[in-house]
Amino acid sequence: MEVEMSKLIAIIEDVMNSPDIAITESTRLNEDLKADSLDKVSMLMQLEEDFGVEIDDDKALAFKTVGDVYEYLKAY
């Protein structure tokens, strides 16, 4: 699947509402973005809708960084 990092970052910025943080591939979801479980569910739902994928809950639990999400989407 063709995944643009800029689109992924735009989705995460929108869902996480973190305008003060420059999101990169190494940005950590929990530590840097302070994502709680509701934030993560919202992000996953948006990613599934925008990229036309289904993200397994067990896989989603393993996402630590934006790069982890990106690699998963590329491999889908």
N, CA, C and O atoms as a DFTB+ gen file, in Angstrom:
304 C
 N C O
     1  1       0.842      -1.176       0.000
     2  2       0.000       0.000       0.000
     3  2       0.889       1.242       0.000
     4  3       1.911       1.290       0.684
     5  1       0.489       2.226      -0.764
     6  2       1.211       3.501      -0.810
     7  2       0.735       4.370       0.351
     8  3      -0.426       4.777       0.396
     9  1       1.624       4.646       1.272
    10  2       1.299       5.439       2.449
    11  2       2.214       6.648       2.487
    12  3       3.437       6.520       2.423
    13  1       1.615       7.812       2.591
    14  2       2.398       9.033       2.694
    15  2       2.552       9.399       4.166
    16  3       1.566       9.505       4.896
    17  1       3.797       9.592       4.594
    18  2       4.062       9.961       5.979
    19  2       3.354      11.267       6.329
    20  3       2.860      11.425       7.445
    21  1       3.301      12.198       5.387
    22  2       2.666      13.486       5.659
    23  2       1.173      13.322       5.963
    24  3       0.631      14.018       6.821
    25  1       0.511      12.396       5.254
    26  2      -0.909      12.141       5.511
    27  2      -1.090      11.496       6.888
    28  3      -1.999      11.854       7.637
    29  1      -0.225      10.554       7.206
    30  2      -0.279       9.905       8.515
    31  2      -0.081      10.932       9.626
    32  3      -0.819      10.937      10.611
    33  1       0.906      11.793       9.464
    34  2       1.173      12.816      10.482
    35  2      -0.003      13.777      10.608
    36  3      -0.360      14.173      11.717
    37  1      -0.610      14.156       9.485
    38  2      -1.772      15.055       9.526
    39  2      -2.917      14.432      10.307
    40  3      -3.588      15.119      11.077
    41  1      -3.147      13.149      10.118
    42  2      -4.217      12.454      10.847
    43  2      -3.897      12.436      12.340
    44  3      -4.759      12.726      13.170
    45  1      -2.665      12.098      12.671
    46  2      -2.278      12.036      14.081
    47  2      -2.360      13.414      14.730
    48  3      -2.831      13.538      15.861
    49  1      -1.908      14.447      14.029
    50  2      -2.006      15.807      14.562
    51  2      -3.448      16.183      14.835
    52  3      -3.756      16.775      15.870
    53  1      -4.337      15.840      13.907
    54  2      -5.749      16.169      14.054
    55  2      -6.374      15.436      15.235
    56  3      -7.068      16.043      16.051
    57  1      -6.129      14.142      15.324
    58  2      -6.741      13.330      16.377
    59  2      -6.150      13.637      17.749
    60  3      -6.883      13.747      18.732
    61  1      -4.845      13.772      17.818
    62  2      -4.175      13.976      19.100
    63  2      -4.232      15.420      19.585
    64  3      -3.996      15.701      20.759
    65  1      -4.549      16.330      18.669
    66  2      -4.638      17.742      19.030
    67  2      -3.381      18.201      19.767
    68  3      -3.456      18.732      20.875
    69  1      -2.234      17.990      19.141
    70  2      -0.934      18.325      19.728
    71  2      -0.198      19.337      18.852
    72  3       0.827      19.008      18.256
    73  1      -0.709      20.562      18.770
    74  2      -0.106      21.545      17.862
    75  2       1.300      21.989      18.255
    76  3       2.039      22.500      17.414
    77  1       1.676      21.804      19.505
    78  2       2.984      22.267      19.981
    79  2       4.107      21.271      19.717
    80  3       5.274      21.573      19.967
    81  1       3.765      20.094      19.218
    82  2       4.766      19.044      19.024
    83  2       4.976      18.818      17.532
    84  3       4.021      18.613      16.783
    85  1       6.233      18.859      17.111
    86  2       6.569      18.543      15.724
    87  2       6.619      17.022      15.605
    88  3       7.556      16.386      16.088
    89  1       5.620      16.450      14.969
    90  2       5.508      15.001      14.873
    91  2       6.409      14.479      13.760
    92  3       6.366      14.956      12.626
    93  1       7.222      13.489      14.111
    94  2       8.116      12.832      13.166
    95  2       7.937      11.324      13.305
    96  3       7.122      10.852      14.098
    97  1       8.694      10.593      12.537
    98  2       8.629       9.134      12.588
    99  2       9.010       8.585      13.961
   100  3       8.525       7.526      14.360
   101  1       9.868       9.291      14.680
   102  2      10.325       8.808      15.985
   103  2       9.494       9.332      17.154
   104  3       9.796       9.024      18.307
   105  1       8.460      10.112      16.879
   106  2       7.599      10.625      17.942
   107  2       6.897       9.459      18.633
   108  3       6.282       8.613      17.985
   109  1       7.002       9.433      19.958
   110  2       6.376       8.361      20.737
   111  2       4.935       8.735      21.069
   112  3       4.653       9.847      21.516
   113  1       4.034       7.787      20.842
   114  2       2.614       8.048      21.040
   115  2       2.279       8.361      22.495
   116  3       1.578       9.332      22.778
   117  1       2.770       7.553      23.402
   118  2       2.436       7.752      24.818
   119  2       3.237       8.882      25.457
   120  3       2.669       9.798      26.050
   121  1       4.540       8.809      25.334
   122  2       5.403       9.736      26.045
   123  2       5.390      11.144      25.459
   124  3       5.307      12.121      26.204
   125  1       5.470      11.260      24.137
   126  2       5.555      12.574      23.508
   127  2       4.184      13.207      23.265
   128  3       3.993      14.399      23.503
   129  1       3.239      12.404      22.791
   130  2       1.915      12.927      22.455
   131  2       0.915      12.797      23.597
   132  3      -0.196      13.321      23.519
   133  1       1.314      12.093      24.661
   134  2       0.431      11.896      25.817
   135  2      -0.908      11.279      25.409
   136  3      -1.964      11.663      25.912
   137  1      -0.841      10.317      24.488
   138  2      -2.047       9.668      23.982
   139  2      -2.639       8.740      25.038
   140  3      -1.952       7.877      25.585
   141  1      -3.916       8.934      25.311
   142  2      -4.601       8.006      26.201
   143  2      -5.342       6.976      25.337
   144  3      -5.270       7.029      24.109
   145  1      -6.036       6.064      25.965
   146  2      -6.682       4.987      25.210
   147  2      -7.748       5.520      24.250
   148  3      -7.906       4.980      23.155
   149  1      -8.471       6.555      24.633
   150  2      -9.482       7.135      23.753
   151  2      -8.823       7.780      22.529
   152  3      -9.324       7.648      21.412
   153  1      -7.701       8.476      22.740
   154  2      -6.949       9.060      21.625
   155  2      -6.516       7.976      20.642
   156  3      -6.638       8.141      19.428
   157  1      -6.016       6.883      21.171
   158  2      -5.531       5.804      20.312
   159  2      -6.663       5.163      19.521
   160  3      -6.502       4.865      18.337
   161  1      -7.805       4.950      20.164
   162  2      -8.954       4.365      19.464
   163  2      -9.409       5.308      18.358
   164  3      -9.694       4.866      17.245
   165  1      -9.480       6.601      18.653
   166  2      -9.877       7.590      17.643
   167  2      -8.899       7.598      16.476
   168  3      -9.303       7.653      15.314
   169  1      -7.603       7.541      16.797
   170  2      -6.586       7.531      15.759
   171  2      -6.728       6.286      14.886
   172  3      -6.689       6.383      13.659
   173  1      -6.891       5.126      15.504
   174  2      -7.008       3.875      14.759
   175  2      -8.239       3.885      13.856
   176  3      -8.175       3.448      12.707
   177  1      -9.345       4.378      14.372
   178  2     -10.570       4.441      13.566
   179  2     -10.372       5.345      12.353
   180  3     -10.814       5.018      11.252
   181  1      -9.707       6.481      12.556
   182  2      -9.459       7.403      11.461
   183  2      -8.502       6.797      10.437
   184  3      -8.703       6.943       9.231
   185  1      -7.466       6.119      10.916
   186  2      -6.520       5.473      10.015
   187  2      -7.202       4.390       9.189
   188  3      -6.970       4.277       7.986
   189  1      -8.047       3.591       9.847
   190  2      -8.761       2.534       9.129
   191  2      -9.647       3.129       8.040
   192  3      -9.723       2.600       6.931
   193  1     -10.310       4.225       8.363
   194  2     -11.195       4.863       7.391
   195  2     -10.406       5.479       6.234
   196  3     -10.732       5.262       5.067
   197  1      -9.377       6.241       6.565
   198  2      -8.630       6.971       5.531
   199  2      -7.764       6.074       4.655
   200  3      -7.599       6.345       3.465
   201  1      -7.208       5.008       5.228
   202  2      -6.317       4.144       4.470
   203  2      -6.990       2.849       4.017
   204  3      -6.379       2.057       3.300
   205  1      -8.244       2.624       4.427
   206  2      -8.958       1.434       3.991
   207  2      -8.354       0.144       4.517
   208  3      -8.295      -0.859       3.805
   209  1      -7.906       0.172       5.764
   210  2      -7.296      -1.000       6.380
   211  2      -8.076      -1.396       7.621
   212  3      -8.917      -0.645       8.115
   213  1      -7.780      -2.582       8.108
   214  2      -8.315      -3.019       9.392
   215  2      -7.110      -3.308      10.272
   216  3      -6.280      -4.156       9.946
   217  1      -7.022      -2.597      11.388
   218  2      -5.867      -2.743      12.265
   219  2      -6.244      -3.631      13.439
   220  3      -7.129      -3.303      14.229
   221  1      -5.565      -4.746      13.535
   222  2      -5.783      -5.717      14.602
   223  2      -5.445      -5.082      15.952
   224  3      -4.438      -4.386      16.080
   225  1      -6.284      -5.322      16.950
   226  2      -6.073      -4.742      18.281
   227  2      -4.728      -5.111      18.875
   228  3      -4.061      -4.270      19.477
   229  1      -4.321      -6.366      18.711
   230  2      -3.032      -6.802      19.252
   231  2      -1.872      -6.059      18.583
   232  3      -0.899      -5.693      19.243
   233  1      -1.980      -5.842      17.282
   234  2      -0.945      -5.089      16.565
   235  2      -0.924      -3.640      17.041
   236  3       0.143      -3.056      17.231
   237  1      -2.109      -3.065      17.233
   238  2      -2.206      -1.674      17.655
   239  2      -1.569      -1.460      19.024
   240  3      -0.984      -0.407      19.278
   241  1      -1.678      -2.438      19.895
   242  2      -1.072      -2.327      21.224
   243  2       0.450      -2.234      21.143
   244  3       1.092      -1.698      22.047
   245  1       1.019      -2.751      20.071
   246  2       2.473      -2.741      19.898
   247  2       2.995      -1.411      19.338
   248  3       4.204      -1.180      19.335
   249  1       2.104      -0.541      18.869
   250  2       2.543       0.738      18.314
   251  2       3.104       1.625      19.422
   252  3       2.393       2.008      20.351
   253  1       4.371       1.938      19.307
   254  2       5.019       2.826      20.284
   255  2       5.330       4.191      19.681
   256  3       5.282       5.210      20.370
   257  1       5.654       4.203      18.373
   258  2       6.022       5.444      17.704
   259  2       5.184       5.630      16.436
   260  3       4.505       4.711      15.980
   261  1       5.249       6.820      15.891
   262  2       4.593       7.092      14.620
   263  2       5.193       6.192      13.544
   264  3       4.484       5.744      12.643
   265  1       6.476       5.930      13.633
   266  2       7.137       5.038      12.689
   267  2       6.577       3.624      12.730
   268  3       6.473       2.969      11.693
   269  1       6.218       3.149      13.912
   270  2       5.607       1.821      14.037
   271  2       4.291       1.765      13.254
   272  3       4.019       0.793      12.548
   273  1       3.488       2.808      13.387
   274  2       2.210       2.882      12.675
   275  2       2.464       2.919      11.170
   276  3       1.799       2.227      10.400
   277  1       3.426       3.731      10.768
   278  2       3.776       3.881       9.357
   279  2       4.217       2.549       8.748
   280  3       3.766       2.178       7.664
   281  1       5.081       1.846       9.433
   282  2       5.579       0.553       8.934
   283  2       4.441      -0.462       8.816
   284  3       4.392      -1.237       7.861
   285  1       3.531      -0.456       9.784
   286  2       2.386      -1.362       9.722
   287  2       1.529      -1.065       8.488
   288  3       1.146      -1.972       7.749
   289  1       1.238       0.225       8.281
   290  2       0.397       0.609       7.146
   291  2       1.073       0.282       5.823
   292  3       0.404      -0.162       4.891
   293  1       2.373       0.489       5.716
   294  2       3.100       0.173       4.478
   295  2       3.046      -1.319       4.175
   296  3       2.956      -1.718       3.014
   297  1       3.101      -2.137       5.214
   298  2       3.127      -3.590       5.029
   299  2       1.735      -4.182       4.804
   300  3       1.616      -5.351       4.436
   301  1       0.706      -3.408       5.014
   302  2      -0.658      -3.928       4.936
   303  2      -1.001      -4.347       3.550
   304  3      -2.115      -4.810       3.302
